[in-house]
């Protein structure tokens, strides 16, 4: 058997090429409004102190920021709270509600399990 036995004349239909759609995501417009700030997240959870800079929108909810920070530090968001200026932040509030400014430090503090059995 040789390859010549399988030779066929294939006729290709000429058609208009399909338009290329962009793979670039559309720009996200922050729904919460606000301005972008760079803040430092410091974690003392686990061995050694870790610090990570993150640019966020000050209109973002604390709960959403916790999810992102948890991914960065490899922590479950339920295992820690965010604290700024000695105040533990509520997940339903926006960062700007705590007067978080560009260059500020935000601490990751362990969630207390006291009283839980």
Secondary structure, DSSP 8 states (H G I E B T S, - for coil): --GGGG-----------------S------TT---EEEEEEEE-SSSS-EEEEEEEETTSBHHHHHHHHHHHHT--GGGEEEEETTEE--TTSBGGGGT--TT-EEEEEE---TT--
